[in-house]
């Protein structure tokens, strides 16, 4: 089940919007990784992996820009 409310997606820079920082908000897990406009995904080691639906949502944020 998708739990989108557990994740906060924000652009890392206001001027150059080519990277989205993915933050998991429950239990203070913090930054899960980064998704770049060119398709590069950098994942940090955390107890929970970054789900594919979050990556797809990041790509749709780039497309809507």
N, C-alpha and C positions, 0 to 999 in steps of 0.2 A: 504494500500500500504506500502510495506516495505521500510523504509528509513534508510538503513544501514549506510549511510554517517553521520548520526547524532550521532553515537555511536563510542566510542574509547574503544577497548578491549585490556587490557594489563595485563601481568602476574605481580603479586605483588612482586615476588622475582625472581632473576636470578638463584639462586641455587636450590630452592625448588619450582618447577612449579606445585603446586597443587591448586592454587587459581587465578582466573582472576577477575580483577576489571573492572566493567562496568561504563563508564563515558559518560554522555550525554553532547555533546559539544555546542549545541545551547542555547542561552540565559543564559549561565553560570549556568545550572542546577546542574552540578557537578556529584558526584558519585551517581549512581542509586542503586548499590548493589554489591555483590560478588557472584561468582559462583565457587564452589569447585569441585574438581575432583571426589569426592565420591558422587556427586549429590546434596549436600546441597546448598541451595540458600538463601542468606541473602539479603533481599530487604530493602532499606531505604525509608522512606516516602518522596516522591517528588510529584510534580504536575502530572507527567507521570509515569505510572507503567512500569517496565521493560518488554518488549514484549517477547513472547515465541520464536520468530525467533532468537532473540539475545541469549537466553539461549541455543537453539539448536546449534548455531554457536560456543558458548563457548565449548560445549561438543565435537564438531567436532575438535576444536583446541586441546583439550586434546587427542583425538584419533589419531591425526596426529603427535603427539609428540613422 
